[in-house]
Amino acid sequence: MAMETRRKTSFQVDFEKVDSAKQILGTKSLTDTVDAALDEVIKLQQRRQLVELLFTPGTLQLDDPVVMAGAWR
């Protein structure tokens, strides 16, 4: 049986924060705002991991002429 990715729940929400988030994210409903905010948190983590990767010496071998020779083709 497939796991459900959506389900109804009940929790308390600070609607001042929701209104601010709606303006920032360009969303209209509470559900859309929560989904968009969660997407942004996930993307933020992915960007942090990418930055860490970019600043880890030797990881991408950008200073290796053999590797870089094929990069611009």
N, CA, C and O atoms as a Tripos MOL2 file, in Angstrom:
@<TRIPOS>MOLECULE
protein
  292   291    73     0     0
PROTEIN
NO_CHARGES

@<TRIPOS>ATOM
      1 N           0.8490   -1.1880    0.0000 N.3       1 MET1
      2 CA          0.0000    0.0000    0.0000 C.3       1 MET1
      3 C           0.8860    1.2400    0.0000 C.2       1 MET1
      4 O           1.8190    1.3250    0.7980 O.2       1 MET1
      5 N           0.6160    2.1960   -0.8730 N.am      2 ALA2
      6 CA          1.4270    3.4080   -0.9910 C.3       2 ALA2
      7 C           1.2070    4.3200    0.2120 C.2       2 ALA2
      8 O           0.0950    4.4670    0.7200 O.2       2 ALA2
      9 N           2.3030    4.9220    0.6420 N.am      3 MET3
     10 CA          2.2390    5.8370    1.7670 C.3       3 MET3
     11 C           1.6370    7.1680    1.3090 C.2       3 MET3
     12 O           2.0250    7.6990    0.2680 O.2       3 MET3
     13 N           0.7090    7.6970    2.0690 N.am      4 GLU4
     14 CA          0.1000    8.9800    1.7380 C.3       4 GLU4
     15 C           1.0960   10.1000    1.9840 C.2       4 GLU4
     16 O           1.7950   10.1130    2.9970 O.2       4 GLU4
     17 N           1.1560   11.0410    1.0440 N.am      5 THR5
     18 CA          2.0420   12.1760    1.2480 C.3       5 THR5
     19 C           1.2840   13.3740    1.8190 C.2       5 THR5
     20 O           1.8940   14.3140    2.3280 O.2       5 THR5
     21 N          -0.0150   13.3380    1.7350 N.am      6 ARG6
     22 CA         -0.8370   14.4190    2.2860 C.3       6 ARG6
     23 C          -1.8780   13.8360    3.2260 C.2       6 ARG6
     24 O          -2.4350   12.7650    2.9830 O.2       6 ARG6
     25 N          -2.1250   14.5620    4.3000 N.am      7 ARG7
     26 CA         -3.2210   14.1980    5.1840 C.3       7 ARG7
     27 C          -3.6330   15.4260    5.9740 C.2       7 ARG7
     28 O          -2.8420   16.3500    6.1650 O.2       7 ARG7
     29 N          -4.8470   15.4280    6.4210 N.am      8 LYS8
     30 CA         -5.3530   16.5470    7.2110 C.3       8 LYS8
     31 C          -4.8050   16.4430    8.6220 C.2       8 LYS8
     32 O          -4.6290   15.3560    9.1730 O.2       8 LYS8
     33 N          -4.5420   17.6210    9.1870 N.am      9 THR9
     34 CA         -4.0530   17.6630   10.5580 C.3       9 THR9
     35 C          -4.5760   18.9290   11.2040 C.2       9 THR9
     36 O          -5.1570   19.7910   10.5450 O.2       9 THR9
     37 N          -4.3640   19.0220   12.4830 N.am     10 SER10
     38 CA         -4.8110   20.1940   13.2220 C.3      10 SER10
     39 C          -3.6770   20.6720   14.1190 C.2      10 SER10
     40 O          -3.0970   19.8960   14.8780 O.2      10 SER10
     41 N          -3.3700   21.9650   14.0170 N.am     11 PHE11
     42 CA         -2.3540   22.5470   14.8830 C.3      11 PHE11
     43 C          -2.5840   24.0440   14.9760 C.2      11 PHE11
     44 O          -3.2980   24.6250   14.1580 O.2      11 PHE11
     45 N          -1.9840   24.6570   15.9650 N.am     12 GLN12
     46 CA         -2.1310   26.0940   16.1460 C.3      12 GLN12
     47 C          -1.1520   26.8290   15.2460 C.2      12 GLN12
     48 O          -0.0050   26.4150   15.0760 O.2      12 GLN12
     49 N          -1.6300   27.9380   14.6690 N.am     13 VAL13
     50 CA         -0.8380   28.6880   13.7090 C.3      13 VAL13
     51 C          -0.8450   30.1620   14.1000 C.2      13 VAL13
     52 O          -1.8750   30.7050   14.4990 O.2      13 VAL13
     53 N           0.3060   30.7940   13.9820 N.am     14 ASP14
     54 CA          0.4160   32.2390   14.1750 C.3      14 ASP14
     55 C           0.0610   32.8940   12.8380 C.2      14 ASP14
     56 O           0.8730   32.8860   11.9130 O.2      14 ASP14
     57 N          -1.1310   33.4550   12.7330 N.am     15 PHE15
     58 CA         -1.6030   33.9720   11.4530 C.3      15 PHE15
     59 C          -0.9260   35.2730   11.0480 C.2      15 PHE15
     60 O          -0.9970   35.6510    9.8790 O.2      15 PHE15
     61 N          -0.2790   35.9640   11.9630 N.am     16 GLU16
     62 CA          0.5400   37.1130   11.5630 C.3      16 GLU16
     63 C           1.7260   36.6190   10.7370 C.2      16 GLU16
     64 O           2.0920   37.2280    9.7320 O.2      16 GLU16
     65 N           2.3240   35.5030   11.1760 N.am     17 LYS17
     66 CA          3.4250   34.9070   10.4110 C.3      17 LYS17
     67 C           2.9210   34.3820    9.0710 C.2      17 LYS17
     68 O           3.5900   34.5280    8.0490 O.2      17 LYS17
     69 N           1.7440   33.7730    9.0810 N.am     18 VAL18
     70 CA          1.1690   33.2520    7.8380 C.3      18 VAL18
     71 C           0.9450   34.3930    6.8530 C.2      18 VAL18
     72 O           1.2640   34.2590    5.6720 O.2      18 VAL18
     73 N           0.4060   35.5000    7.3180 N.am     19 ASP19
     74 CA          0.1650   36.6420    6.4360 C.3      19 ASP19
     75 C           1.4710   37.1840    5.8630 C.2      19 ASP19
     76 O           1.5450   37.5180    4.6810 O.2      19 ASP19
     77 N           2.4960   37.2710    6.7010 N.am     20 SER20
     78 CA          3.8050   37.7260    6.2240 C.3      20 SER20
     79 C           4.3640   36.7540    5.1900 C.2      20 SER20
     80 O           4.8760   37.1690    4.1500 O.2      20 SER20
     81 N           4.2630   35.4670    5.4800 N.am     21 ALA21
     82 CA          4.7580   34.4450    4.5590 C.3      21 ALA21
     83 C           3.9840   34.4740    3.2420 C.2      21 ALA21
     84 O           4.5750   34.2970    2.1760 O.2      21 ALA21
     85 N           2.6780   34.6930    3.3010 N.am     22 LYS22
     86 CA          1.8700   34.7790    2.0850 C.3      22 LYS22
     87 C           2.3770   35.8970    1.1810 C.2      22 LYS22
     88 O           2.4880   35.7260   -0.0330 O.2      22 LYS22
     89 N           2.6800   37.0340    1.7820 N.am     23 GLN23
     90 CA          3.1830   38.1720    0.9980 C.3      23 GLN23
     91 C           4.5260   37.8350    0.3610 C.2      23 GLN23
     92 O           4.7560   38.1300   -0.8120 O.2      23 GLN23
     93 N           5.4000   37.2240    1.1290 N.am     24 ILE24
     94 CA          6.7350   36.8920    0.6330 C.3      24 ILE24
     95 C           6.6680   35.8300   -0.4500 C.2      24 ILE24
     96 O           7.3400   35.9410   -1.4750 O.2      24 ILE24
     97 N           5.8590   34.7970   -0.2270 N.am     25 LEU25
     98 CA          5.8080   33.6460   -1.1240 C.3      25 LEU25
     99 C           4.8030   33.8120   -2.2630 C.2      25 LEU25
    100 O           4.8210   33.0450   -3.2260 O.2      25 LEU25
    101 N           3.9400   34.8000   -2.1560 N.am     26 GLY26
    102 CA          2.9350   35.0070   -3.1910 C.3      26 GLY26
    103 C           1.8530   33.9480   -3.2050 C.2      26 GLY26
    104 O           1.3130   33.6110   -4.2590 O.2      26 GLY26
    105 N           1.5400   33.4290   -2.0370 N.am     27 THR27
    106 CA          0.5190   32.3850   -1.9290 C.3      27 THR27
    107 C          -0.7770   32.9830   -1.3990 C.2      27 THR27
    108 O          -0.7990   34.0990   -0.8800 O.2      27 THR27
    109 N          -1.8570   32.2180   -1.5400 N.am     28 LYS28
    110 CA         -3.1590   32.7180   -1.0960 C.3      28 LYS28
    111 C          -3.7360   31.9230    0.0740 C.2      28 LYS28
    112 O          -4.2830   32.5060    1.0090 O.2      28 LYS28
    113 N          -3.6170   30.6090    0.0280 N.am     29 SER29
    114 CA         -4.2330   29.7890    1.0740 C.3      29 SER29
    115 C          -3.1990   29.3650    2.1210 C.2      29 SER29
    116 O          -1.9920   29.4240    1.8860 O.2      29 SER29
    117 N          -3.6950   28.9430    3.2620 N.am     30 LEU30
    118 CA         -2.8270   28.4420    4.3250 C.3      30 LEU30
    119 C          -2.0590   27.2180    3.8410 C.2      30 LEU30
    120 O          -0.8560   27.1080    4.0760 O.2      30 LEU30
    121 N          -2.7470   26.2980    3.1680 N.am     31 THR31
    122 CA         -2.0910   25.0820    2.6790 C.3      31 THR31
    123 C          -0.9790   25.4170    1.6960 C.2      31 THR31
    124 O           0.1300   24.8930    1.8030 O.2      31 THR31
    125 N          -1.2780   26.2940    0.7340 N.am     32 ASP32
    126 CA         -0.2530   26.6820   -0.2430 C.3      32 ASP32
    127 C           0.9270   27.3630    0.4280 C.2      32 ASP32
    128 O           2.0760   27.1630    0.0320 O.2      32 ASP32
    129 N           0.6430   28.1670    1.4450 N.am     33 THR33
    130 CA          1.7080   28.8830    2.1530 C.3      33 THR33
    131 C           2.5960   27.9210    2.9230 C.2      33 THR33
    132 O           3.8210   28.0380    2.8840 O.2      33 THR33
    133 N           1.9880   26.9720    3.6210 N.am     34 VAL34
    134 CA          2.7750   25.9830    4.3680 C.3      34 VAL34
    135 C           3.6050   25.1390    3.4060 C.2      34 VAL34
    136 O           4.7840   24.8920    3.6590 O.2      34 VAL34
    137 N           3.0000   24.6930    2.3050 N.am     35 ASP35
    138 CA          3.7350   23.8980    1.3090 C.3      35 ASP35
    139 C           4.9090   24.6910    0.7450 C.2      35 ASP35
    140 O           6.0190   24.1690    0.6420 O.2      35 ASP35
    141 N           4.6690   25.9490    0.3780 N.am     36 ALA36
    142 CA          5.7290   26.7790   -0.1950 C.3      36 ALA36
    143 C           6.8300   27.0420    0.8260 C.2      36 ALA36
    144 O           8.0100   27.0390    0.4760 O.2      36 ALA36
    145 N           6.4590   27.2680    2.0780 N.am     37 ALA37
    146 CA          7.4520   27.4980    3.1230 C.3      37 ALA37
    147 C           8.3030   26.2520    3.3470 C.2      37 ALA37
    148 O           9.5180   26.3570    3.5160 O.2      37 ALA37
    149 N           7.6880   25.0910    3.3490 N.am     38 LEU38
    150 CA          8.4440   23.8420    3.5020 C.3      38 LEU38
    151 C           9.3710   23.6310    2.3090 C.2      38 LEU38
    152 O          10.5130   23.2020    2.4770 O.2      38 LEU38
    153 N           8.8840   23.9300    1.1090 N.am     39 ASP39
    154 CA          9.7390   23.8340   -0.0840 C.3      39 ASP39
    155 C          10.9570   24.7380    0.0590 C.2      39 ASP39
    156 O          12.0680   24.3400   -0.2890 O.2      39 ASP39
    157 N          10.7570   25.9520    0.5680 N.am     40 GLU40
    158 CA         11.8610   26.8950    0.7330 C.3      40 GLU40
    159 C          12.8860   26.3960    1.7540 C.2      40 GLU40
    160 O          14.0870   26.5810    1.5610 O.2      40 GLU40
    161 N          12.4310   25.7740    2.8240 N.am     41 VAL41
    162 CA         13.3450   25.2130    3.8270 C.3      41 VAL41
    163 C          14.1820   24.0950    3.2110 C.2      41 VAL41
    164 O          15.3860   24.0060    3.4490 O.2      41 VAL41
    165 N          13.5370   23.2520    2.4250 N.am     42 ILE42
    166 CA         14.2490   22.1530    1.7650 C.3      42 ILE42
    167 C          15.2740   22.7050    0.7740 C.2      42 ILE42
    168 O          16.4140   22.2410    0.7360 O.2      42 ILE42
    169 N          14.8670   23.7020   -0.0340 N.am     43 LYS43
    170 CA         15.7910   24.3220   -0.9920 C.3      43 LYS43
    171 C          16.9570   25.0060   -0.2840 C.2      43 LYS43
    172 O          18.0890   24.9640   -0.7660 O.2      43 LYS43
    173 N          16.6840   25.6320    0.8520 N.am     44 LEU44
    174 CA         17.7470   26.2820    1.6230 C.3      44 LEU44
    175 C          18.8030   25.2640    2.0450 C.2      44 LEU44
    176 O          20.0000   25.5260    1.9310 O.2      44 LEU44
    177 N          18.3680   24.1220    2.5250 N.am     45 GLN45
    178 CA         19.3060   23.0830    2.9260 C.3      45 GLN45
    179 C          20.1120   22.5910    1.7300 C.2      45 GLN45
    180 O          21.3170   22.3680    1.8400 O.2      45 GLN45
    181 N          19.4520   22.4230    0.5950 N.am     46 GLN46
    182 CA         20.1580   21.9870   -0.6130 C.3      46 GLN46
    183 C          21.1970   23.0260   -1.0400 C.2      46 GLN46
    184 O          22.3000   22.6640   -1.4510 O.2      46 GLN46
    185 N          20.8540   24.3110   -0.9460 N.am     47 ARG47
    186 CA         21.8190   25.3650   -1.2930 C.3      47 ARG47
    187 C          23.0000   25.3580   -0.3280 C.2      47 ARG47
    188 O          24.1450   25.5390   -0.7410 O.2      47 ARG47
    189 N          22.7240   25.1510    0.9480 N.am     48 ARG48
    190 CA         23.8130   25.0810    1.9350 C.3      48 ARG48
    191 C          24.7490   23.9230    1.6170 C.2      48 ARG48
    192 O          25.9690   24.0650    1.7080 O.2      48 ARG48
    193 N          24.1840   22.7780    1.2460 N.am     49 GLN49
    194 CA         25.0100   21.6180    0.8970 C.3      49 GLN49
    195 C          25.8430   21.9010   -0.3500 C.2      49 GLN49
    196 O          27.0010   21.4890   -0.4270 O.2      49 GLN49
    197 N          25.2670   22.6000   -1.3250 N.am     50 LEU50
    198 CA         26.0000   22.9410   -2.5350 C.3      50 LEU50
    199 C          27.1530   23.8960   -2.2250 C.2      50 LEU50
    200 O          28.2630   23.7150   -2.7260 O.2      50 LEU50
    201 N          26.8920   24.9000   -1.4090 N.am     51 VAL51
    202 CA         27.9510   25.8350   -1.0220 C.3      51 VAL51
    203 C          29.0640   25.0980   -0.2980 C.2      51 VAL51
    204 O          30.2410   25.3440   -0.5580 O.2      51 VAL51
    205 N          28.7060   24.2020    0.6040 N.am     52 GLU52
    206 CA         29.7150   23.4110    1.3150 C.3      52 GLU52
    207 C          30.5400   22.5900    0.3260 C.2      52 GLU52
    208 O          31.7630   22.5120    0.4460 O.2      52 GLU52
    209 N          29.8800   21.9890   -0.6330 N.am     53 LEU53
    210 CA         30.5670   21.2110   -1.6580 C.3      53 LEU53
    211 C          31.5150   22.0890   -2.4680 C.2      53 LEU53
    212 O          32.6510   21.6980   -2.7350 O.2      53 LEU53
    213 N          31.0520   23.2690   -2.8560 N.am     54 LEU54
    214 CA         31.8730   24.1810   -3.6560 C.3      54 LEU54
    215 C          33.1150   24.6570   -2.9090 C.2      54 LEU54
    216 O          34.1470   24.9310   -3.5210 O.2      54 LEU54
    217 N          33.0110   24.7530   -1.5910 N.am     55 PHE55
    218 CA         34.1320   25.2400   -0.7980 C.3      55 PHE55
    219 C          34.9630   24.1310   -0.1550 C.2      55 PHE55
    220 O          35.8420   24.4100    0.6600 O.2      55 PHE55
    221 N          34.6910   22.8860   -0.5120 N.am     56 THR56
    222 CA         35.5040   21.7710   -0.0280 C.3      56 THR56
    223 C          36.6150   21.5310   -1.0440 C.2      56 THR56
    224 O          36.3540   21.0960   -2.1650 O.2      56 THR56
    225 N          37.8500   21.8140   -0.6500 N.am     57 PRO57
    226 CA         38.9670   21.6950   -1.5910 C.3      57 PRO57
    227 C          39.0510   20.3080   -2.2380 C.2      57 PRO57
    228 O          38.9350   19.2820   -1.5680 O.2      57 PRO57
    229 N          39.2560   20.3100   -3.5630 N.am     58 GLY58
    230 CA         39.4630   19.0700   -4.2910 C.3      58 GLY58
    231 C          38.2080   18.3200   -4.6770 C.2      58 GLY58
    232 O          38.2790   17.3660   -5.4510 O.2      58 GLY58
    233 N          37.0710   18.7210   -4.1650 N.am     59 THR59
    234 CA         35.8420   17.9830   -4.4300 C.3      59 THR59
    235 C          35.4620   18.0220   -5.9070 C.2      59 THR59
    236 O          35.1270   16.9930   -6.4920 O.2      59 THR59
    237 N          35.5140   19.1930   -6.5010 N.am     60 LEU60
    238 CA         35.0690   19.3350   -7.8890 C.3      60 LEU60
    239 C          36.2090   19.3110   -8.9020 C.2      60 LEU60
    240 O          35.9620   19.2880  -10.1080 O.2      60 LEU60
    241 N          37.4110   19.3170   -8.4430 N.am     61 GLN61
    242 CA         38.6050   19.2510   -9.3030 C.3      61 GLN61
    243 C          38.6150   20.3540  -10.3610 C.2      61 GLN61
    244 O          39.0030   20.1230  -11.5060 O.2      61 GLN61
    245 N          38.1840   21.5530   -9.9670 N.am     62 LEU62
    246 CA         38.1300   22.6670  -10.8990 C.3      62 LEU62
    247 C          39.5100   23.1600  -11.3050 C.2      62 LEU62
    248 O          39.6500   23.8780  -12.2950 O.2      62 LEU62
    249 N          40.5240   22.7770  -10.5460 N.am     63 ASP63
    250 CA         41.8860   23.1910  -10.8850 C.3      63 ASP63
    251 C          42.6430   22.1170  -11.6720 C.2      63 ASP63
    252 O          43.8380   22.2630  -11.9300 O.2      63 ASP63
    253 N          41.9500   21.0400  -12.0530 N.am     64 ASP64
    254 CA         42.5590   19.9640  -12.8280 C.3      64 ASP64
    255 C          42.3390   20.2340  -14.3140 C.2      64 ASP64
    256 O          41.2010   20.1870  -14.7800 O.2      64 ASP64
    257 N          43.4210   20.5210  -15.0800 N.am     65 PRO65
    258 CA         43.2660   20.8540  -16.4990 C.3      65 PRO65
    259 C          42.6250   19.7450  -17.3230 C.2      65 PRO65
    260 O          41.9020   20.0270  -18.2780 O.2      65 PRO65
    261 N          42.8780   18.4980  -16.9700 N.am     66 VAL66
    262 CA         42.2770   17.3840  -17.7100 C.3      66 VAL66
    263 C          40.7640   17.3690  -17.5210 C.2      66 VAL66
    264 O          40.0060   17.1950  -18.4750 O.2      66 VAL66
    265 N          40.3420   17.5530  -16.2800 N.am     67 VAL67
    266 CA         38.9020   17.5790  -15.9850 C.3      67 VAL67
    267 C          38.2500   18.7780  -16.6590 C.2      67 VAL67
    268 O          37.1880   18.6540  -17.2690 O.2      67 VAL67
    269 N          38.8860   19.9310  -16.5490 N.am     68 MET68
    270 CA         38.2940   21.1520  -17.0890 C.3      68 MET68
    271 C          38.3380   21.2350  -18.6080 C.2      68 MET68
    272 O          37.5780   22.0030  -19.1990 O.2      68 MET68
    273 N          39.2150   20.4590  -19.2620 N.am     69 ALA69
    274 CA         39.3370   20.4890  -20.7220 C.3      69 ALA69
    275 C          38.0090   20.1160  -21.3900 C.2      69 ALA69
    276 O          37.6620   20.6670  -22.4350 O.2      69 ALA69
    277 N          37.2840   19.2010  -20.7990 N.am     70 GLY70
    278 CA         36.0090   18.7800  -21.3720 C.3      70 GLY70
    279 C          34.8280   19.5870  -20.8730 C.2      70 GLY70
    280 O          33.7080   19.3990  -21.3490 O.2      70 GLY70
    281 N          35.0550   20.4770  -19.9260 N.am     71 ALA71
    282 CA         33.9510   21.2120  -19.3190 C.3      71 ALA71
    283 C          33.3470   22.2460  -20.2570 C.2      71 ALA71
    284 O          32.1680   22.5800  -20.1300 O.2      71 ALA71
    285 N          34.1230   22.7500  -21.1830 N.am     72 TRP72
    286 CA         33.6550   23.8590  -22.0200 C.3      72 TRP72
    287 C          33.3140   23.4290  -23.4370 C.2      72 TRP72
    288 O          33.2740   24.2710  -24.3350 O.2      72 TRP72
    289 N          33.0750   22.1960  -23.6550 N.am     73 ARG73
    290 CA         32.7480   21.6990  -25.0000 C.3      73 ARG73
    291 C          31.2750   21.7870  -25.2520 C.2      73 ARG73
    292 O          30.8100   21.4140  -26.3300 O.2      73 ARG73
@<TRIPOS>BOND
     1     1     2 1
     2     2     3 1
     3     3     4 2
     4     3     5 am
     5     5     6 1
     6     6     7 1
     7     7     8 2
     8     7     9 am
     9     9    10 1
    10    10    11 1
    11    11    12 2
    12    11    13 am
    13    13    14 1
    14    14    15 1
    15    15    16 2
    16    15    17 am
    17    17    18 1
    18    18    19 1
    19    19    20 2
    20    19    21 am
    21    21    22 1
    22    22    23 1
    23    23    24 2
    24    23    25 am
    25    25    26 1
    26    26    27 1
    27    27    28 2
    28    27    29 am
    29    29    30 1
    30    30    31 1
    31    31    32 2
    32    31    33 am
    33    33    34 1
    34    34    35 1
    35    35    36 2
    36    35    37 am
    37    37    38 1
    38    38    39 1
    39    39    40 2
    40    39    41 am
    41    41    42 1
    42    42    43 1
    43    43    44 2
    44    43    45 am
    45    45    46 1
    46    46    47 1
    47    47    48 2
    48    47    49 am
    49    49    50 1
    50    50    51 1
    51    51    52 2
    52    51    53 am
    53    53    54 1
    54    54    55 1
    55    55    56 2
    56    55    57 am
    57    57    58 1
    58    58    59 1
    59    59    60 2
    60    59    61 am
    61    61    62 1
    62    62    63 1
    63    63    64 2
    64    63    65 am
    65    65    66 1
    66    66    67 1
    67    67    68 2
    68    67    69 am
    69    69    70 1
    70    70    71 1
    71    71    72 2
    72    71    73 am
    73    73    74 1
    74    74    75 1
    75    75    76 2
    76    75    77 am
    77    77    78 1
    78    78    79 1
    79    79    80 2
    80    79    81 am
    81    81    82 1
    82    82    83 1
    83    83    84 2
    84    83    85 am
    85    85    86 1
    86    86    87 1
    87    87    88 2
    88    87    89 am
    89    89    90 1
    90    90    91 1
    91    91    92 2
    92    91    93 am
    93    93    94 1
    94    94    95 1
    95    95    96 2
    96    95    97 am
    97    97    98 1
    98    98    99 1
    99    99   100 2
   100    99   101 am
   101   101   102 1
   102   102   103 1
   103   103   104 2
   104   103   105 am
   105   105   106 1
   106   106   107 1
   107   107   108 2
   108   107   109 am
   109   109   110 1
   110   110   111 1
   111   111   112 2
   112   111   113 am
   113   113   114 1
   114   114   115 1
   115   115   116 2
   116   115   117 am
   117   117   118 1
   118   118   119 1
   119   119   120 2
   120   119   121 am
   121   121   122 1
   122   122   123 1
   123   123   124 2
   124   123   125 am
   125   125   126 1
   126   126   127 1
   127   127   128 2
   128   127   129 am
   129   129   130 1
   130   130   131 1
   131   131   132 2
   132   131   133 am
   133   133   134 1
   134   134   135 1
   135   135   136 2
   136   135   137 am
   137   137   138 1
   138   138   139 1
   139   139   140 2
   140   139   141 am
   141   141   142 1
   142   142   143 1
   143   143   144 2
   144   143   145 am
   145   145   146 1
   146   146   147 1
   147   147   148 2
   148   147   149 am
   149   149   150 1
   150   150   151 1
   151   151   152 2
   152   151   153 am
   153   153   154 1
   154   154   155 1
   155   155   156 2
   156   155   157 am
   157   157   158 1
   158   158   159 1
   159   159   160 2
   160   159   161 am
   161   161   162 1
   162   162   163 1
   163   163   164 2
   164   163   165 am
   165   165   166 1
   166   166   167 1
   167   167   168 2
   168   167   169 am
   169   169   170 1
   170   170   171 1
   171   171   172 2
   172   171   173 am
   173   173   174 1
   174   174   175 1
   175   175   176 2
   176   175   177 am
   177   177   178 1
   178   178   179 1
   179   179   180 2
   180   179   181 am
   181   181   182 1
   182   182   183 1
   183   183   184 2
   184   183   185 am
   185   185   186 1
   186   186   187 1
   187   187   188 2
   188   187   189 am
   189   189   190 1
   190   190   191 1
   191   191   192 2
   192   191   193 am
   193   193   194 1
   194   194   195 1
   195   195   196 2
   196   195   197 am
   197   197   198 1
   198   198   199 1
   199   199   200 2
   200   199   201 am
   201   201   202 1
   202   202   203 1
   203   203   204 2
   204   203   205 am
   205   205   206 1
   206   206   207 1
   207   207   208 2
   208   207   209 am
   209   209   210 1
   210   210   211 1
   211   211   212 2
   212   211   213 am
   213   213   214 1
   214   214   215 1
   215   215   216 2
   216   215   217 am
   217   217   218 1
   218   218   219 1
   219   219   220 2
   220   219   221 am
   221   221   222 1
   222   222   223 1
   223   223   224 2
   224   223   225 am
   225   225   226 1
   226   226   227 1
   227   227   228 2
   228   227   229 am
   229   229   230 1
   230   230   231 1
   231   231   232 2
   232   231   233 am
   233   233   234 1
   234   234   235 1
   235   235   236 2
   236   235   237 am
   237   237   238 1
   238   238   239 1
   239   239   240 2
   240   239   241 am
   241   241   242 1
   242   242   243 1
   243   243   244 2
   244   243   245 am
   245   245   246 1
   246   246   247 1
   247   247   248 2
   248   247   249 am
   249   249   250 1
   250   250   251 1
   251   251   252 2
   252   251   253 am
   253   253   254 1
   254   254   255 1
   255   255   256 2
   256   255   257 am
   257   257   258 1
   258   258   259 1
   259   259   260 2
   260   259   261 am
   261   261   262 1
   262   262   263 1
   263   263   264 2
   264   263   265 am
   265   265   266 1
   266   266   267 1
   267   267   268 2
   268   267   269 am
   269   269   270 1
   270   270   271 1
   271   271   272 2
   272   271   273 am
   273   273   274 1
   274   274   275 1
   275   275   276 2
   276   275   277 am
   277   277   278 1
   278   278   279 1
   279   279   280 2
   280   279   281 am
   281   281   282 1
   282   282   283 1
   283   283   284 2
   284   283   285 am
   285   285   286 1
   286   286   287 1
   287   287   288 2
   288   287   289 am
   289   289   290 1
   290   290   291 1
   291   291   292 2
@<TRIPOS>SUBSTRUCTURE
     1 MET1         2 RESIDUE 1 A MET
     2 ALA2         6 RESIDUE 1 A ALA
     3 MET3        10 RESIDUE 1 A MET
     4 GLU4        14 RESIDUE 1 A GLU
     5 THR5        18 RESIDUE 1 A THR
     6 ARG6        22 RESIDUE 1 A ARG
     7 ARG7        26 RESIDUE 1 A ARG
     8 LYS8        30 RESIDUE 1 A LYS
     9 THR9        34 RESIDUE 1 A THR
    10 SER10       38 RESIDUE 1 A SER
    11 PHE11       42 RESIDUE 1 A PHE
    12 GLN12       46 RESIDUE 1 A GLN
    13 VAL13       50 RESIDUE 1 A VAL
    14 ASP14       54 RESIDUE 1 A ASP
    15 PHE15       58 RESIDUE 1 A PHE
    16 GLU16       62 RESIDUE 1 A GLU
    17 LYS17       66 RESIDUE 1 A LYS
    18 VAL18       70 RESIDUE 1 A VAL
    19 ASP19       74 RESIDUE 1 A ASP
    20 SER20       78 RESIDUE 1 A SER
    21 ALA21       82 RESIDUE 1 A ALA
    22 LYS22       86 RESIDUE 1 A LYS
    23 GLN23       90 RESIDUE 1 A GLN
    24 ILE24       94 RESIDUE 1 A ILE
    25 LEU25       98 RESIDUE 1 A LEU
    26 GLY26      102 RESIDUE 1 A GLY
    27 THR27      106 RESIDUE 1 A THR
    28 LYS28      110 RESIDUE 1 A LYS
    29 SER29      114 RESIDUE 1 A SER
    30 LEU30      118 RESIDUE 1 A LEU
    31 THR31      122 RESIDUE 1 A THR
    32 ASP32      126 RESIDUE 1 A ASP
    33 THR33      130 RESIDUE 1 A THR
    34 VAL34      134 RESIDUE 1 A VAL
    35 ASP35      138 RESIDUE 1 A ASP
    36 ALA36      142 RESIDUE 1 A ALA
    37 ALA37      146 RESIDUE 1 A ALA
    38 LEU38      150 RESIDUE 1 A LEU
    39 ASP39      154 RESIDUE 1 A ASP
    40 GLU40      158 RESIDUE 1 A GLU
    41 VAL41      162 RESIDUE 1 A VAL
    42 ILE42      166 RESIDUE 1 A ILE
    43 LYS43      170 RESIDUE 1 A LYS
    44 LEU44      174 RESIDUE 1 A LEU
    45 GLN45      178 RESIDUE 1 A GLN
    46 GLN46      182 RESIDUE 1 A GLN
    47 ARG47      186 RESIDUE 1 A ARG
    48 ARG48      190 RESIDUE 1 A ARG
    49 GLN49      194 RESIDUE 1 A GLN
    50 LEU50      198 RESIDUE 1 A LEU
    51 VAL51      202 RESIDUE 1 A VAL
    52 GLU52      206 RESIDUE 1 A GLU
    53 LEU53      210 RESIDUE 1 A LEU
    54 LEU54      214 RESIDUE 1 A LEU
    55 PHE55      218 RESIDUE 1 A PHE
    56 THR56      222 RESIDUE 1 A THR
    57 PRO57      226 RESIDUE 1 A PRO
    58 GLY58      230 RESIDUE 1 A GLY
    59 THR59      234 RESIDUE 1 A THR
    60 LEU60      238 RESIDUE 1 A LEU
    61 GLN61      242 RESIDUE 1 A GLN
    62 LEU62      246 RESIDUE 1 A LEU
    63 ASP63      250 RESIDUE 1 A ASP
    64 ASP64      254 RESIDUE 1 A ASP
    65 PRO65      258 RESIDUE 1 A PRO
    66 VAL66      262 RESIDUE 1 A VAL
    67 VAL67      266 RESIDUE 1 A VAL
    68 MET68      270 RESIDUE 1 A MET
    69 ALA69      274 RESIDUE 1 A ALA
    70 GLY70      278 RESIDUE 1 A GLY
    71 ALA71      282 RESIDUE 1 A ALA
    72 TRP72      286 RESIDUE 1 A TRP
    73 ARG73      290 RESIDUE 1 A ARG
